[in-house]
Amino acid sequence: MEQAADFLAETNALANLLAPLPDSAFDEATQFKGWTLNDVVRHLHFWNRAAGLQLTDEGELVRLLGRIAGAGGMRAVEREAVPESGQALRAAWLATAAEVAVVFAKADPKARLKWAGPDMSARSSITARLMETWAHGQEVYDHLGVERVDSDRIKNIAHLGVQTFGWTYLVRKMEIPPAVPFVRLTAPSGAVWTWGEEGALDSVTGSATEFCQVVTQVRNVADTKLEVHGHIARKWMSMAQCFAGAAEPPPAPGTRFRRLRAA
């Protein structure tokens, strides 16, 4: 699956960003809920391993998910299961990601896999790993004051953002509008990607990177240049959520940004 290679490429890009840091820098807090860089990498590492178990040891995956439900929550289990920190953590995360990419590259994209929520296809699972790596990577880029240069592999995330239009409403116990707004995005390469019916009353137009930032909740739509027209489109972009779990509010305007670092 192309998505497996895209997941590994995004992981490698983030790992390269972290490579020069001393271990002490991994204890610094980001703008995301005060998570440290250690917290970010540990979270990605833990759930990459869990995704690998979907294909290699479903029984162990079920036991792991059961521990989260009964052991004080996700963060506690992550810290217990992944004791490494700093560059040792980065190395372990990178090695596991490479293994997971190989396993998913060989999988049937349509295979149904068990997960914490509803079962999902193998393609959806590795796309979710790509999305989460990219989304959590944003707080690292922001914290280090580095402007990320995206590639067209973010089309996977943009597509997921459109496909989860209904989920955004469902997870909030809201009525799902009858039609998804028209979405027209300019890719990092300059290509144009579209979803839906052109000419619709509701539409979202602009940068693919900024659209991905909004649906993954790493930016408030007010902090982007996206053109959002129509009541349904404005409501969607105000709460868009392409990831699983409970309903989460987007960051408040102006609270997530690339920090300026001294030269």
KOLMI-493912 format. One line per 4 residues: number of its first residue (from 1); for each residue x, y, z of N, C-alpha, C. Coordinates in steps of 0.001 Angstrom, whole numbers. Last residue first. Example, Ala and Ser with C-alpha at 12.3 -4.5 7.8 and 13.67 -1.06 7.14 Angstrom:
2
2 = 12850 -2250 7080 13670 -1060 7140 12900 30 7870; 13190 -5690 7800 12300 -4500 7800 13200 -3300 7800
end
This chain:
263
263 = 18249 33085 16631 19202 32516 15668 20453 32029 16383; 15493 32118 18628 16659 32989 18423 17638 32302 17479; 12373 31313 17136 13556 30926 17893 14711 31867 17607; 8968 31564 17339 10170 32187 16805 11337 31838 17725
259 = 6680 28874 16798 7425 29755 17691 8637 30336 16978; 3818 28635 14990 5247 28344 14941 6007 29367 15779; 903 27920 17013 1645 28685 16022 3092 28262 16042; -2045 28030 18711 -1100 27095 18084 -422 27818 16934
255 = -3628 30124 19536 -2923 29346 20567 -1963 28314 20009; -5218 31539 17735 -3974 32133 18193 -3175 31338 19195; -8348 30239 18762 -7564 31045 17815 -6311 31620 18467; -8089 27089 20529 -8608 28450 20417 -7759 29241 19420
251 = -8210 23914 18879 -7511 24905 19690 -8136 26285 19501; -11444 22225 18846 -10197 22663 18215 -9484 23651 19134; -12629 19757 21187 -12718 21088 20584 -11406 21449 19916; -13559 16401 20541 -12536 17319 21043 -12738 18691 20410
247 = -15408 13536 21340 -15400 14849 20694 -14375 15756 21358; -13375 10553 21729 -14439 11469 22116 -14323 12787 21354; -12136 8685 18843 -12187 9080 20245 -13337 10022 20515; -10340 9466 15760 -11302 8748 16587 -11246 9241 18025
243 = -10044 12390 13620 -9486 11301 14426 -10564 10706 15321; -10977 14604 12395 -10782 13429 11545 -10232 12240 12317; -13091 17113 12937 -12311 16146 13717 -12167 14873 12906; -14247 20488 12989 -13819 19303 12230 -12884 18425 13052
239 = -15376 22772 13930 -15275 21656 14868 -14740 20387 14209; -15509 24688 11993 -15366 25168 13370 -15151 24044 14368; -16042 23353 9664 -14668 23789 9887 -14445 24307 11311; -18854 22988 10049 -17925 21856 9953 -16503 22284 10289
235 = -19800 25632 9942 -19986 24827 11151 -19010 23663 11173; -19080 26338 7319 -18521 27083 8457 -18650 26288 9748; -20606 24475 5859 -19145 24448 5765 -18516 25179 6941; -23193 25318 6560 -22742 23960 6882 -21224 23885 6861
231 = -23288 27979 5594 -23478 27686 7015 -22917 26322 7391; -20838 29222 3279 -22038 28460 3598 -22088 28070 5062; -17354 28957 2742 -18625 29583 2379 -19787 28651 2713; -14102 29733 3408 -15189 28842 3837 -16511 29553 3594
227 = -10883 29685 2516 -12127 30376 2193 -13276 29402 2446; -8045 29701 4659 -9076 28939 3964 -10298 29818 3705; -5961 30762 6001 -6504 31569 4910 -7543 30796 4099; -6109 30392 9636 -5739 29978 8282 -6326 30957 7265
223 = -7145 30888 12077 -5717 31153 11908 -5198 30705 10546; -9706 29962 12049 -9516 31411 12032 -8057 31798 11822; -9434 27256 12420 -9673 27724 11065 -9483 29233 10956; -6715 26449 14529 -8085 26924 14410 -8275 27470 13004
219 = -4645 23586 14143 -4858 25008 13950 -6355 25290 14010; -4852 20995 14643 -3582 21588 15056 -3583 23092 14793; -7053 19338 13881 -7119 20217 15045 -5745 20660 15568; -7270 18055 11547 -6525 17340 12601 -6450 18151 13895
215 = -8600 19945 10068 -9307 18686 10355 -8584 17841 11390; -6616 22021 9983 -7915 22237 10628 -8576 20914 10994; -4469 20902 8603 -4261 21440 9945 -5575 21611 10693; -5666 20336 6157 -5237 19230 7011 -5006 19706 8438
211 = -5984 22982 5282 -7163 22136 5486 -6815 20968 6404; -3303 23741 5071 -4147 24389 6068 -5426 23600 6316; -2468 22024 2978 -1824 21971 4293 -2720 22584 5359; -4060 22898 878 -4257 21541 1410 -3626 21410 2787
207 = -5449 26144 801 -4255 25318 938 -4589 23946 1511; -8759 26367 -609 -7497 26925 -136 -6379 25915 -94; -12185 26161 296 -11173 26319 -741 -9895 26869 -135; -15248 24724 796 -13996 25043 1473 -12915 25055 405
203 = -18813 25397 632 -17525 25025 60 -16370 25434 970; -22216 25278 -185 -21211 25190 875 -19894 24716 281; -23524 25204 -2604 -23637 26415 -1790 -22578 26453 -698; -21604 23836 -5347 -22427 23680 -4145 -22433 24972 -3339
199 = -19828 24013 -7387 -21027 24840 -7493 -21947 24710 -6299; -18854 20624 -7520 -18512 22032 -7735 -19791 22831 -7954; -19330 18203 -5171 -19905 18791 -6376 -19570 20274 -6470; -16459 16314 -3891 -17824 16825 -3903 -18198 17492 -5212
195 = -13115 17427 -3968 -14076 16455 -3476 -15462 17103 -3541; -9960 17960 -5595 -11350 18315 -5305 -12134 17122 -4790; -6770 19422 -5914 -7558 18259 -5492 -8974 18719 -5164; -4278 20518 -8036 -5562 20857 -7436 -6330 19571 -7153
191 = -729 21010 -7565 -1881 20295 -8122 -3142 20722 -7394; 1291 22108 -6116 551 23007 -6992 -626 22337 -7677; 2452 20528 -4254 3065 20525 -5589 2435 21544 -6524; 709 20808 -2079 2061 21375 -1996 2749 21468 -3353
187 = -2535 21528 -3613 -1539 20630 -3029 -195 21334 -2901; -5365 23270 -2922 -4131 23352 -3680 -3058 22553 -2958; -8721 22042 -2959 -7467 22324 -2262 -6299 22374 -3228; -12048 22190 -2435 -11060 22396 -3503 -9764 22873 -2863
183 = -15017 20663 -1648 -13687 20979 -1141 -12724 21057 -2313; -18421 21148 -941 -17411 21010 -1988 -16067 21465 -1421; -19791 19531 2004 -19432 20700 1203 -18417 20359 117; -21926 16720 1899 -20603 17230 2259 -20311 18465 1409
179 = -25372 16748 2819 -24335 16726 1787 -23035 17317 2318; -27086 16754 5042 -27338 15819 3932 -26223 15734 2907; -25507 16729 8329 -26087 17407 7160 -26181 16466 5961; -26361 14805 11092 -25397 14942 10004 -26068 15635 8825
175 = -27100 16046 14286 -27629 15549 13024 -26624 15821 11905; -24850 15101 16923 -25537 16111 16134 -26049 15483 14843; -23079 13865 18651 -24504 13552 18736 -25350 14632 18066; -20478 14118 18130 -21064 15176 18961 -22566 15009 19137
171 = -19973 12109 16425 -19299 12018 17716 -19819 13090 18677; -21426 13042 14167 -21852 11853 14895 -21260 11802 16296; -19925 15194 13162 -21253 15428 13733 -21680 14267 14622; -17585 13906 12379 -17494 15128 13177 -18820 15427 13870
167 = -18537 11909 10683 -18044 11545 12013 -17972 12759 12930; -19060 13300 8310 -20174 12794 9112 -19757 12450 10531; -16340 13832 7551 -17326 14909 7712 -18470 14447 8618; -14405 12024 6950 -14893 12042 8334 -15810 13225 8598
163 = -13657 12507 4338 -14414 11284 4624 -14999 11273 6031; -12104 14819 4612 -13396 14888 3922 -14269 13695 4299; -9900 13757 6023 -10650 14887 6554 -12017 15028 5922; -8979 11838 4248 -9541 11401 5528 -10376 12519 6143
159 = -8004 13595 2303 -9102 12679 1971 -9777 12176 3247; -5941 14792 3786 -7044 15605 3273 -8250 14736 2946; -4328 12569 4155 -4927 13225 5322 -6103 14090 4892; -3547 11937 1543 -4172 10908 2384 -4923 11546 3551
155 = -2237 14242 838 -3548 13986 224 -4292 12906 997; 262 14312 1873 -813 14772 2761 -2184 14629 2109; 1988 13692 -133 1458 12566 639 377 13007 1623; 3043 15931 -1308 1679 15562 -1690 1166 14319 -973
151 = 4728 17456 1507 4708 16827 189 3266 16429 -109; 5631 20493 3305 4859 19272 3067 5070 18732 1661; 7811 21756 5411 7584 21760 3965 6910 20433 3619; 7351 23545 8413 7348 22261 7723 7068 22456 6233
147 = 9469 25711 9986 8336 25655 9066 8395 24350 8286; 10338 25556 13360 10683 25131 11999 9414 25099 11151; 10255 25887 16113 10295 27065 15256 10648 26770 13818; 9887 23850 17820 11269 24087 17404 11398 25283 16469
143 = 7113 23906 18064 7953 24123 19252 9381 24485 18861; 6280 23277 15438 5941 24564 16057 6877 24891 17210; 7287 20661 15178 7752 21719 14281 7487 23095 14888; 5721 19529 17259 7187 19495 17324 7767 20579 16428
139 = 3132 19850 16428 3545 20520 17671 5055 20515 17853; 3202 18299 14087 3062 19747 13987 3478 20451 15268; 3267 15648 14814 4508 16255 14364 4425 17769 14320; 635 15157 15209 1462 15353 16399 2832 15926 16028
135 = 13 15018 12392 -652 15955 13301 180 16212 14546; 1679 13008 11337 1716 14358 10775 1142 15371 11773; 882 10844 12912 2291 11249 12876 2415 12683 12377; -1814 10721 12263 -1436 11061 13627 36 11486 13703
131 = -1704 10070 9512 -2370 11286 9971 -1898 11690 11358; -384 7590 9606 197 8717 8873 -382 10028 9389; -2307 6165 11021 -965 6330 11601 -221 7484 10913; -4436 6271 9222 -4585 6918 10531 -3235 7118 11202
127 = -3356 4697 7225 -3617 6111 6946 -3781 6887 8240; -3396 2273 8512 -2084 2881 8265 -2229 4342 7858; -6248 1956 8675 -5400 1918 9856 -4062 2602 9611; -7197 1987 6060 -7616 3044 6985 -6700 3104 8200
123 = -5990 -374 5128 -5647 909 4510 -6018 2067 5440; -7285 -2283 6695 -5842 -2091 6852 -5410 -751 6255; -10407 -1018 8002 -9600 -1685 6984 -8124 -1431 7264; -11641 -1595 11367 -11291 -747 10226 -10513 -1551 9215
119 = -14074 -1817 14014 -13080 -2415 13139 -12827 -1487 11952; -14555 972 16320 -15027 5 15324 -13866 -602 14541; -11888 1330 18655 -13257 1642 18269 -13764 579 17311; -9517 -74 18831 -10162 394 20062 -11611 766 19816
115 = -9771 -2806 16428 -9171 -1588 16979 -9936 -1167 18218; -9188 -5347 13956 -9752 -4928 15237 -9020 -3694 15726; -9628 -5082 10430 -8756 -5200 11591 -9446 -4679 12839; -10144 -6468 7306 -10788 -5824 8451 -9973 -6120 9702
111 = -8480 -5733 4260 -8599 -6624 5424 -9193 -5860 6606; -7972 -4136 2109 -9367 -4233 2540 -9555 -5137 3758; -5254 -4375 1556 -5782 -3075 1974 -7197 -3141 2536; -3438 -6974 2835 -4579 -6719 1965 -5200 -5388 2413
107 = 45 -6133 3450 -1312 -6514 3863 -2331 -6261 2755; 2551 -5188 2966 2241 -6525 2457 791 -6942 2706; 2601 -2790 4285 2840 -2782 2842 2459 -4108 2201; 2382 -3541 6937 1196 -3007 6257 1381 -2970 4745
103 = 5004 -4463 7417 3858 -5351 7633 2635 -4857 6867; 6510 -2143 6888 6725 -3358 6100 5517 -4284 6207; 5571 -398 8870 5392 -54 7462 5547 -1283 6571; 6469 -1694 11171 5024 -1582 10929 4759 -1261 9456
99 = 9234 -1317 10909 8670 -2668 10935 7179 -2641 10600; 9401 1465 11060 9881 781 9859 9297 -630 9769; 8439 1878 13648 7699 2414 12509 8112 1727 11216; 10489 705 15156 9161 91 15132 8348 581 13950
95 = 12580 2539 14664 12728 1128 14301 11372 440 14198; 11530 4913 15720 11875 4837 14312 11978 3386 13851; 11257 4275 18448 10082 4674 17654 10353 4497 16164; 13939 3874 19144 12976 2775 19272 11737 3040 18422
91 = 15010 6441 18670 15520 5285 17939 14537 4120 17973; 13557 8019 20517 13489 8311 19075 13932 7093 18259; 14451 6877 22895 13041 6768 22509 12884 7011 21016; 17082 7695 22800 16791 6257 22857 15343 5998 22448
87 = 16847 10464 22910 17273 9844 21661 17064 8332 21643; 14185 10611 25307 15244 11239 24535 15573 10494 23250; 13350 7410 26798 13178 8845 26612 14314 9368 25735; 11543 4372 27627 12645 5118 27028 12316 6606 26940
83 = 9289 2998 28483 10082 3721 29481 11201 4579 28895; 6397 2196 27550 7512 2798 26807 8344 3621 27784; 4526 1249 29344 4931 375 28239 6161 889 27493; 4164 3398 31091 4619 2110 31601 5189 1235 30488
79 = 3251 5400 29374 4491 5610 30135 5053 4300 30666; 880 4194 28404 1960 4561 27484 3286 4711 28228; -626 4017 30729 -183 2785 30071 957 3081 29104; -1051 6744 31212 -382 5918 32212 167 4646 31584
75 = -2474 7561 28931 -1149 8112 29193 -365 7266 30190; -4973 6091 29066 -3998 5916 27997 -2593 6371 28376; -6059 4923 32346 -6076 5687 31114 -4867 5495 30226; -6080 3300 34562 -5899 4732 34757 -5742 5530 33491
71 = -6496 717 33616 -5259 1049 34324 -5015 2541 34443; -8534 -281 31971 -8577 -552 33408 -7379 -116 34206; -8168 452 29345 -9491 671 29938 -9479 519 31449; -5576 -417 28946 -5859 1021 28899 -7189 1317 29576
67 = -5909 -3163 29038 -5095 -2506 30068 -5386 -1008 30105; -7345 -3596 26691 -7986 -3835 27983 -7236 -3181 29125; -5404 -3156 24799 -6515 -2211 24879 -7275 -2365 26195; -3837 -5433 25327 -3284 -4089 25483 -4392 -3056 25632
63 = -5557 -7524 24649 -5064 -7400 26039 -4529 -5994 26305; -5831 -6991 21913 -7012 -6950 22778 -6596 -6794 24238; -3177 -7424 21091 -3799 -6109 20925 -5009 -5965 21849; -2912 -10123 21585 -2115 -9187 22374 -2676 -7777 22264
59 = -4679 -11052 19596 -4925 -11342 21009 -4169 -10397 21916; -3469 -10289 17196 -4724 -9643 17597 -5027 -9873 19074; -671 -9953 15953 -1077 -10617 17203 -2320 -9941 17761; -342 -8769 13402 576 -9824 13835 120 -10583 15076
55 = -2162 -6779 12819 -1854 -7748 11776 -1041 -8937 12270; -2362 -5323 15134 -3592 -5611 14389 -3375 -6725 13378; 215 -4789 15873 -433 -5960 16466 -1749 -6301 15781; 631 -2352 14601 1301 -3542 14100 670 -4822 14613
51 = -831 -709 16310 -1302 -924 14942 -642 -2155 14332; 835 -779 18561 -517 -1343 18646 -1069 -1618 17255; 3053 568 17549 3185 -834 17964 1820 -1502 18023; 1840 3075 17213 2378 2360 16053 2525 872 16363
47 = 1296 3667 19838 167 3342 18971 617 2780 17631; 3915 4068 20879 2992 3117 21498 1899 2696 20514; 4915 6132 19214 5556 4817 19276 4595 3758 19804; 3228 8294 19802 3303 7761 18439 3875 6347 18432
43 = 3826 8588 22556 2460 8322 22100 2464 7715 20695; 6577 9200 22459 6113 7996 23174 4711 7603 22705; 6524 11633 21124 7155 10485 20477 6704 9186 21143; 5093 13191 23063 4660 13086 21672 5224 11824 21028
39 = 6611 12969 25401 5214 12520 25382 4737 12284 23956; 9025 14172 24574 8994 12761 24973 7577 12209 24911; 8123 16771 24252 8531 16028 23059 8595 14532 23356; 5257 17067 26452 6658 17239 26105 6951 16521 24792
35 = 2117 18700 26508 2876 17476 26232 4321 17844 25913; 459 20855 26926 1649 20750 27759 2443 19482 27551; -1462 20776 24940 -1816 20265 26264 -614 20112 27189; 727 21738 22739 -378 20776 22772 -540 20202 24172
31 = 2992 23244 22733 1725 23971 22862 529 23025 22973; 5378 21326 24735 4866 21916 23492 3576 22678 23790; 8102 21314 27038 6663 21225 26777 6293 21928 25472; 11075 19326 27085 10435 20627 26903 8971 20446 26499
27 = 12389 16967 27121 11558 17262 28287 10839 18601 28171; 14047 16909 24974 12825 16111 24872 11897 16318 26070; 16308 18238 25702 15307 18985 24937 13988 18229 24837; 17963 16330 26879 17269 17279 27747 16164 18036 27016
23 = 19186 15001 24743 18119 14328 25487 17314 15306 26334; 19569 17359 22011 20073 16635 23187 18907 16006 23936; 18761 16958 18527 18430 17465 19857 19134 16675 20961; 19075 16091 15891 20166 16862 16502 19935 17237 17972
19 = 16610 14562 15339 17930 13927 15445 18991 14780 16132; 14176 15711 14825 14531 15470 16224 15978 15014 16409; 14102 15720 12070 13990 16994 12782 14466 16859 14224; 14151 13012 11557 15301 13823 11157 15288 15181 11856
15 = 11598 12315 12454 12772 11789 13148 14025 12594 12808; 10021 13561 10515 9956 14024 11901 11173 13546 12693; 10785 12039 8303 10935 13494 8274 10928 14056 9693; 10055 9456 9079 11467 9777 8880 11707 11281 8883
11 = 7245 9734 9095 7973 9396 10320 9442 9787 10203; 6792 10156 6403 6439 11214 7362 7146 10984 8687; 7667 7687 5394 8323 8916 4959 8029 10059 5925; 5843 5941 6568 7249 5854 6944 8004 7118 6538
7 = 3461 6787 5311 3582 6806 6774 5048 6803 7187; 4087 6197 2658 3853 7586 3060 3985 7747 4569; 4196 3424 2745 5416 4171 2411 5282 5631 2831; 1507 2982 3341 2549 2490 4250 3861 3213 4005
3 = 128 3996 1161 7 4692 2452 1058 4229 3450; 520 2160 -865 1243 3431 -939 1230 4149 416; 831 -1200 0 0 0 0 865 1249 0
end
